[in-house]
Every structure is written in C-alpha cells, then in structure tokens.
C-alpha cells in the first residue's frame, strides 16, 4: 500500500479510519473546514511494515496534519491533538474561537501535555472503544441526524401547549376570574401592596400590562391556543415558543393555588429551553433549518434526567416506610388524586406484583436516567423505557398532559434513524424548495453558552434540596431572583405515599336538615359511579380537592371562597362542577364533610339503593369545616 498523495495547495488532515470515534469526527471536520483543509482517512501500518510514511504516522498518532511548504511557520507534519487544532486555527477562514483554542494550547503551561495525554489515552484504548461503540452506537461513521427528531418534538410540545391552554382556559373564569374562587385582580392588589415596585419581577405576568378582567384572561388563553396551532404547523417556531412561554408563565402566576403543580413548572422549563432549540426561520421546513444545537439537546437530557432521577431520590430521602418496605403500590392506585377505571383493576393485583412494581419504579427512576447520557443504542433503550412508563402511568390514572410532556422529552433521546420508516420516507419526498440550501439561522453560540451556563449553575440547587434538605443551596441568591421565571426547577413525584383516601364532599341545603351533594366531574363522589377518564384534560378544582382533604381546612382558604360562591350561585364556578343539586336557586346553607373512601373488592355484592354495583365503599368521618350560610341567613 502506498501513502495517499497530499494536495500541494491545501493542508490535509489524515485520521485512523479504523477508529470509529475519528470516523464520526471526520464528518464534523469536513463540515467545518470545507475546502480549506482536506480530510482523509488513512489506514494504519500493517504488522509486516508494508505501509510507511503517513500510514505509519497515522498508526502511531491517530491524527496527522500534512501542510504545504510553510517557510518559517513551523513543521510540515503535525501529529496528535495539535493536528486538529492547527487545521482549524491556521486556515484562512478560521473562527476566533479556533484561534483562541490554539493560543491557549501553546501559551498555558503544560496544557499541551495534558491535551496530548488525553488524546494518547484515547488512542491506546481505540480497539476496545471501537468495539463498544460499534455495538452501542450507530453503525455509520457520521453521527445520526436529528432534524426529524426536533421536528417531532416541537410538534409534540405544541400539542402539549394546546392542551394546556385549552384545558386551563375553559376553567379560568371559575378559578380566578372576576367572580371566581380566587380573583386574580384581588391577588394583584395584594402583591402590589406587599411588594410595591418589585411586584412585576416577583410575580412576572403580562396581566400587569393588560389588566385582570375576564376578557384579558380569555385573550391570553386564546392567544396561547393560536400560537400552539402555529407551532404545530411549523410557522415561526422560535417566536411562537417565546410567546407561549410568556403567556403560560402569566397564567401560572395568575392561577395561584390552581397552577402550582409539577407539570406546570415542567412545561415552563421545557418551553424555555425549546426557544433555543427551534430554528429561527419563519418557515424553516425540515432540511433548511439545519441541525439542532447539540448543547441545547444536552440541556434537555439534563432536564429529563433531573425529572426522573429526583423523583426516585425523594422516595428514599423522605423516609416514607411504604417505599422502603415495598408496599407503596398496594396503596397508590386507590389513593392517587384522580383514579380511572383501570386503577380499580390494578389495585386488586397481588401483593407480590405490587412489590415488583415498587422495584421497577426504582429501577426506572434511579437507574434508567443514567442511560440518557450513554452511547446511542443504550440511550435509545432508556428513551423507550421512559416512554413505556409514561404510557403505563397515563393508563392507570388521570394526570393530564404530564405524561405526554415527559414522553415528548424522551423523544429527544432518539435520532432520525429510529423514527418510523414512513415518516422518514415522507421527509425524503418533501417539496423541492425544502431541499434548497438556505442560510443556517440558529441562535448565536454566545446565547446558547449563556443559557447553558445559567442552567448548569442553578441545577445543583435542585439536587441539593433533594439530598441535603438543610442549609442554603448553591448560588441561593441567584436562584431566589430567578425562581419566579421557573427556568430551572426541582422535581419529586409521590415522595410520600398516602395510605388512606379522605374525600371531601360538598353539600348544600335549603332548610338545614336535608343535605344534597354537589357532583364534581372527575373526583370520587357517588360510590356507584365508575372513576371517570379525563384523558389529557387537567381538572384543577378536582385536583385541589384531593390536596385539601389531606390538610386542615384553615390551610385551604380557597375552599372557603368556593363555598361562598356556591351560596351565591355564581355561574362561572358552577360551570366547574358536573351538576348542582340546586339548579333554580342557590342553597341557604353549604358544608364540606369528609368520608373515608376504599375501592370495593372483586365480586363484592354491595349495591346502592337502585341496585347498581358499587365501585367505592365510604364511611363518614364528620365535618371538614364549619357550615356556611347565606348573608341573609346570618342576619
């Protein structure tokens, strides 16, 4: 074998093409260096010594840069990590960052020794490393593209935003409208009274500018729906995502007790990062947008890791005995906030199966997240395991858009090769204008670096709170100032498993003797009614009723407001319920009582007074809070 003939006019970078890492880097080198530096693979020298010259140098060093005659500019042959640095830094069209990297390599004492030692270690293990990568990564030398993956994720995120705005928008007037349970106008007045000029910073919201009327609430929700549809259609994704983040952050602040859930802050954090993942074109298409930023993709992987891993950590650090003794899942399906019909079936599985479910939960939340940063095939396995978990959770409980959002984040662990062949074929058949070259419009590197630095600085605080639970977290001052914007958050689902199900039932009476129950659309009420399926809808009031039952009534001041609105017969609040027992005139008295609810057993003969089989057994505990009467009754 003879050596490849280097060009006499341009430098040539040779690499060991038997090393899979170098073969994959070569694709990036060619894209970066263009025609200014040739990039070629050169096989190493054979054991019989038949290959000499460049072939031998490549076998020894892995990387060799052959430059044209340079006069006094240095050696013609450069090997190792320095070869790559000079190939980028000495070309006519070099970037400042390339020149700066070479300057540091030469100027910082012993830095060159460290860099070359690392590269030498990489070469030393290239055979086992290539074997591992061959079985865990794509067989192609080039890194799999993620154009389709980003396309799919942004549309899934648009769908989540659409569901979130539509679901919350249908409840806004009853929850925080002018005659709602917690009017946002009164909330703004209190915030302004206590915080003064800092109010817009501590409670960031567009409502400071447009007012808090019912019309303003509806306009924000409708605008969110419209922008979500544009995002799904691929129109101006970056501006749409920025607008969606601002609008949902405004509703998050306005919602008060009804929007403090973990899926809300997850949507805000994911939505913020997605702004910098999206292409900047007005109609980017599929190919014209260019590859997504790898830095932002790693931030999404960190977010998914944080969500899943911390959910497992808090189960251990909370000290809850049911997670430690393996009995947590014997209670979960019955005591979760909003069960569905399949919850009843899952609850009656054997204790042994429930114990395995606990083990599987810890594996999926504590071990699988580390697969998110593993080589490709292992990472893909972690993605499908996470998506499968979300499907199982959504099938056995009502959690709104949370599971869809988590599964969408897992999609970013995939690449275009994994996606269905039909979808890839559809992309290949895209209109010709989408294949035409276009300027790559993506966020400047400086912006991405700044966002990454912000996330990386604030993320340790989330882990500190999960593990230490004492003392100030790192960068506590910065975290405190940026907390209202929800760009970096901590997570932890079902840290403590509830073992009983107290359920609040609100009743009204016209005479103080005969009490009739109000029916909620999704929370347990009538023992004979099957647990409903909410699909992707998030019934905020039903969820808050579950939380209120676990605490004292004085901590649920919103519940007192709810009872007041029922006494007034407020239509916007009654619209949050499935049925009012007083359709013509509001009751004179209302009260909240607490029952203990338990699933019935298979084959249980219990029926209600009409002979319908019961899904629940319940036992009255007593009053949850004092009886309330209309103003005319108080007088």
N, C-alpha and C positions, 0 to 999 in steps of 0.2 A: 504494500500500500504506500502511496506517495502522499506527501503533505498537500493539503489544498493550497492553491496559489492565492496569496493575499492580493488584494487590489493595490495598485501602486498609488492611487489617488486618495483613498479614504481609509481610515483605520478599520481594522477588522477584529471583532471580539469573538474568540473561539470558546466553546464550552464543551464539557464532557457530556455528550448526548445520551450516555447510558445512565446518567443520574437524573431521575425524574424531577427532582427539585429544580435543576438547571433548565431542563426542557420546558418546564412551565414558566420559569422566569424569562426564558428567551422570548416568549410571546409578548411580554410586557416591555422587554428591552427593545424589540423591533418597533413596537408602537411608539415608544418614547424617543428612540434615536433616529427613526426614519431613515432617510437616505444618507445621513451624515456619517453613520458608522454601520458597517456591515456586521451582521450577527450570524455566525455559522456554527454548526455542530461539528466537532472533530472527535472521532473515536480515539480512545487511549491506545498506548503502545501495547502490542501483543507480547505475551511472555517470551516468544522467541526473538524479540527485538527487531522484528521486521519493520516496525514503524519508528521513525526517528524524527528529529526536529520538533515541529509544532505538536505532532502527535504525542511525542514523549513528554513535552512540557505540559500538555493538557492532562496526560495521565498522572503527572506528578502534582500539578497545581489546580486542576479542575477548570480554571479560567485563565485565558491568555489574551492579552491585547497586543496586536501587531500594528504598529503605527508606521506611516510613511516616514521618509527621512526628515527629521525634525531639527537638524542643526544642533544648536546648543540647548534645545528644550528638554532633553532628557533621553533615557534609553529608548531604543526602538521596541523592545519587548518588555511588557509589564505583566506580572502574573498575580493570581490571588484576588483578594477583595479590591486591591488598588486598581486592578484592571477595569473593574466595573465603574469605580469612582471616576477614573480618568476618562473613560469612554463617555460618560455623561458630562463631565465638567470641562473638557477641552474642546468639545465640538463647537462650531461657530454659533449654533442656535441654543446654546446652553441656557438653563434657567438659573436664577440667582441661588436657589436652594441647592442646586448641584455644585456650583462653585463654592458655596459655603461649606458643604459637606467635605469636599476635598481639602479646603483650607483647614478645617478642624482636624482632619486626618493627619495633615502634615505638621500643624502647629502645636496641638495639645500633646504634651509629653506622654509617651508610652501608649497613646490611644491607638496608634497604628499597630503596636504589638498585640493589643487586646483584640482588635478587629481581625487581624490575621490569625490569631489563635482560635477565635470562634470559627472562622472560615475553615481552618485546618481541622478542627474537630468535626465540622460538617462533612468534610471530605473523608475523614477517617471512618465515619460510620455510613458512608454513602450506600454501601451494598445492603446492609440491613434496613436502612432508611428507605431505600427504593423498594425493597420487598414489602415493607409495611404500607407505604403509600400506594403501591400497586393494588393492594387488597382493600384499602380503606378509602381510596380516593378515585377520582375519575380516571379511566384508562388513557384518556387523551393527554397529550402534553400540555395543551392550553387549558387554563382554568375555565370551567363551565361558565357560560354567561348567565346573567340574572335579569335580563330585560323582561322576559315573560313573568318571572317571579315578582319583580317590582310592579309590573302591570297588574297582576292578580291581587297583590297585597293592597295596592291603592284602591282598587275597586271594592275589595272586602272591607277596607276601612271606611270607604264612602258609604257602603251598605250599613255598617255599624252606626255611623253618624246619622244616617237617615232614620234608622230605627230609634236611636236615642232621642233625636229632636222630635220625631213624630209622637213617640210614647210620652215623653215629658210634656210636650206641647199640649197634648189632649188633657193633661191634668193640672196645668199651670194655674188656671183661674181659681180652681177649687183649693189648691195648695197655698199659693202665695199671691193671688190676685187681690184686687181692692177689697173684696168681701170674702177672701179666702181664709184659710185657717191661720196662716202666718203672713199677713200682708207685707210685701216687700217694701212698700213705701214707709211703713212704720219701722221696719228694720233699718232702712237707710237713715231715718231720722235719729234712731238710737246710736248708730255707728258714727254719724256726724257729730252728735252731741258728745260722745266719749273720746273720739279720735281727732276731731277737728280737721285740719288741713291734711292729715295723714290718711283720712278715710279712704280716698280712691286707691291709695297704694296698698293698704291693708286689706281692702275688700275690692279687688280690681273687677270692674264691671262696666259695660257700655251703658248701663242704666243710669249712671251718674250724668251722662250726656243727654239721653233721650227721655228721661223720666221713667216713672214706675207704673204708669197706667196699664190697664188691661190691654189696651191697644199696643203699647210698647212691648209687653210680654208676648203677645201674639205675633208681632212683627219680627221679633228676634227668633222665635221658634220657626216661623215660616221661612225666614231667610236661611236658617240652618238647613231646613229641608231642601230649599232650592240649591244651595251650594253643594249639598251632598249629592244631588242628582247630577250637577255639573261635574263633580269629581268622578262619579261613576262613569259618566260619558267621556272622561278624559279631557275636559276643557279646562285650561289654565290650572293645572293641579296645585302648583305651589301657592298662588294667591287664594285659591279655594280653601286649601288646608289652613292657611293663616287666618282667613275669615272664620272658618269652623272652630278653630281653637279659641279665638277671641269670643265668639258667640257662646260656645259651650262653657267657657270659663265664667262668663257673665251669668248664665243660668245656674251654674254650680254655686256661685255666690248668692244669687237671689233665692235659691231653693232652701237655704238654711238647713234645718234638720232633715229635709227630704232629699237632699243630694249629697250627703256625706259618705256615700258607700264606696267600697274599694274599686268597683268597676267604673265609677265616675272619674276617680283620680287616675286610674289606668288609662282610660280613654284620653284624658288630658295629656298625660305623659307621652303616650304613643302618638297622639296627634301632633304634639310639639316636635318630636323627632321626625315625623313624617314630612314636615315642612321642608326639611333639609335633605330628605331622600328623593323628593319629587323633582322632575326636570322643570326647567324654568320657561320652556316654550309655551306659547298659547295653545297650540295643538301639537304636542310632541310626537304623537303616533307611537310606534313600537321601536323601530330601529333608529329613528332620527334623534331620539332622546339621549343616546349614549348610555354606557354602563353606569349603574348607581354607585355612589360613593361607598367604598369599602369601609371607610371609617364609620359612617353612619350605620351601615349594616352591623358592624360590631357593637355599636351602641344599642341597637335593637336586641342583639343577642344578650347583652348585659341586662337589659330590661326584662327579658323573658326569664333569664337565669335568676334574677332577683325575685321576681314574682313567685316562681315555683319553689326555689330553694328556701326563701324566707318563710313560705307557707309551711314547709316541713320543720324548719327550725323552731318556730314559735310553738308548735305542738309539743316539742320536747322541753323547751325552756319555760313554758307556762306552768309546768308541774302538774298538769291535769292527769289524774290517775287513769282515766279511761283510755288515753292514748298509750300510756305506759304498760297497761296490763292487757292491751289488745281487744278491749270491749267497746271501743268508741263507735264502731259501725253498727253495733246492736241498737244504738240509740239514734244514730244520725238520721235515718230515713223517716222516723216518726217525729223527731223534734226539730228538723230543719225548718226554716222560715215558711216556705210555701211548698208543701209536698204536692205531687201529682199522683195519678192512679198507679203508676209503676212503683212509686215509693212504698205503697202498701205491700206489693208483692216482694220487693227487695227486703223489707223489714222482716218478713217471715222466713228468710233463709236461715240455715242452721248456724249456731254459734261458731262452728268451725270455719264456715265460709266467711263469716264476718271477721274472724281473726285473720284469715288470709287477705281480706280486703285492707285491713289496717297495715299489714306488711307491705302489700302492694302500694298503698298510699305513700309510705315512707320511701320505698324504692323510687317511685315516680317523682317524688318531690325533693328527695335528698341526693339520689344518685344520678338519675337521668339528666338533671340540669347540667352536669359536667360533660355530657355528651354534646351539648350545644357548642362547645369550643373544641371538639375533637375533629380529626380528619373527616373528610366528606361523607363517606358511607356510614360511619358511626354517627355523625351529626344528623344525617337523614333518618336513621333509626330512632334517634331521640326526638326528632320532629314528629314522626308518625306515632310514637308512644304518647307524646303530649296531646296530639290531636285526638287520638283514641280516648284518652282520659276525659277530654272535654266533651266528647260525644256521649260518654257514659254518664257524666255528671248532668248534662242537659236532658238526658232521657229519664233521669230519676229525680228531678227537681226543677223548680221554676227559678232560673237565675237570669232571666232577661238576655241581654246581649253580651253578658260577661264571657260565656264560653265561646261564642263566635269570635269575639275580640281576641281572646287568648289563642284560639286556633289560627287566626289570621297572623298573629305574631310568629307562630311556629312555621308558617308558610315561608317566612324569610330565612329559615334554615335550609330550605331546598334550593334548587337551581333549575334552569330551564330544561335540563336533560330529564329530570324526574317528572316533570309535568306531563299530562296526558298527550299521547301522540296526536290526537285530533286537534288539540289546542296548538301544538307546535306546527302542524300542517296548515292550520288557519293563518298562523303568522307568516309562514313561508309564502302563502298565497295573498299576502297583503297587497293593497294597491301600489302601483309603481312609485307614486310620489312619496310613499313611506320608505322606499329603499334609496331614494336620492340622498346624497350627502348633504348635511346641514351643519352649521356651526354648533359645536357642543356647548350648550348653555346649561351650566350647572353651578352650584354655589361655589364661590371662591374658596380655595383651600384655607385661607385665613379664617373664614367664617366657620367652616367645619371644625377646624382646630379649636376655635374659641368655644363652640358648643360642646365638643368632646371634653375639653378641659373643665368646663362647668359641671358636666355630668360626672366626670371622674372625681372631681373634688367633693361633690355633695353625696355621692353614692355611699361612701364609708359610713356616713351618719345613719343610713337605714340599717346597715348591718350592726352598727354599734347598739342601736336601740333593741334589736332582736336578740343580741347575745348578752350585752352588758346590763341593760335596763337600769343603769345608775351612772351618774356623772354626766357631764356635758359631752355630746358627740363632737367629732372633729369639725372644725370650721362652723361652729354653732352660730356665730354671728351672721355669717353669710347665709347659712341655711334658714335662719329666722327671717331675714329680709326677703328671701326669695320664696319662702313657703307658700304665700298666697297664690303664686302663679302655678303651683303644682307641676313644675317641670321635672322634679326628681322626688320620688315618694318611697315610702316603706310599705311593705305588704305583709300579710299574715292571715290566712283564712282558717276559720274554725280552730283557733288556738285552744279554746276550752269547749268541750262537747257538753251541751245541755242534756241532762238525763231525764228531765220532766218537760211536759208541754203545758204550761199555763196559757190559757187563751182568754183574751178579753172579748166579752160580748156586750155590745151597747144596746140598751133597751130604752124604749120610750113609753110613756103612759099618759092617758088623758085624765085619769082620776086618781092616780097614785096607788091603785090597787092592782089593776090588770096591766102587766108589762108585756110589750111586744118587741121582738128583736129586729134590729136593722141588719140587713144582709149585705155582706161585703162580697165583691166579685170573686176573690181568689183565696182569702184566708179561710180556715175551717170555721164553720158555723153550725148549720144543720147537720147532725150526726148521720143522717141518711143521704146527704149529698156527696157524690164522689169528689175527691180532690180535683179541682179544675186544672186544665193545662193552659198556661199563659203564653206558651211559645216564646217569642222574643220580646214581648211586652214587659215593661217593668212597672208594676203597680206600686207606687211609692207609699201610699197610705197603708195598704195591706202589710207591706214590709215593716213599716214603723210600728204597727200594732203588735207585731211579734216582739220587737225590741222593748216596747213599753211594758209588755207582760212580764219581762224579766227584771224589771226595776220598780222602784216606788213611784206612785203617781205624781209626787211632787217634782220628780225629775223629768216628767213628760208634760211640761206646761202646754205644749201644743195640743194635748188631748183635752185639756180644759177648754181651749179655744174651739176644738171640734164640737164638743158638747154644746157650747154656746151657739154655734152656727146651726146645729140641729134644732135647737129650741126656736131659732129664728126661721127655720125652714129655708135657709139660703140655697137657691137652686144650684149655684156652682159647686157647692160642697156636696149636695145630694147627688150630683152627677158622678161623684167618685164612688158612690155605692151602687150595688146592683139593684136594691129595692128598699124603699122606705115603707114602713107599715102605716104611715100617716100621709097618704097622697093628697088629701084635701086641706088639712090644717095641721100645723106643727103641734107636737105634744106639749102638754103643760109641764111634764117632768121628764128628765132623762137620767140614766145612771149607767155605770160600767161595772159589770160583775165579772168575776174570774172563775173559770172552770178548769179542771184538770182533764186533758184530752188524751186518749190512748186509742191506737188502732184496734179494731176488733180482730179476732183470730179467724183463720180459715174454718168454715163450717159453723161459725157462731150463729146460733138460732135467733139472736136478738133482732127485733124489728121495731119500727116506730109505730105510732098509733094507727097509721094507714097500712101497716103490713110490709113496708119497704125494708129491705135488709140494711143494716147499719154499717157504715164504714168506720165510725168512731164510737167509743164509749166516753162519756164525760160525767164528771162529778163536781158539783158546785162547791167552790171554796168560800165565796162571800163577795162583798162589795170590793171593788178596786179603788174607788174614790167616792166622796160624798155625793149624794143625789143633788142634781141641779134642777132649779125651777125657772120658769119664765119670769121676766121682770114683774109682770102684773101679779104673779103668784107670790113673789117676795113681798110685795107691798101689802 
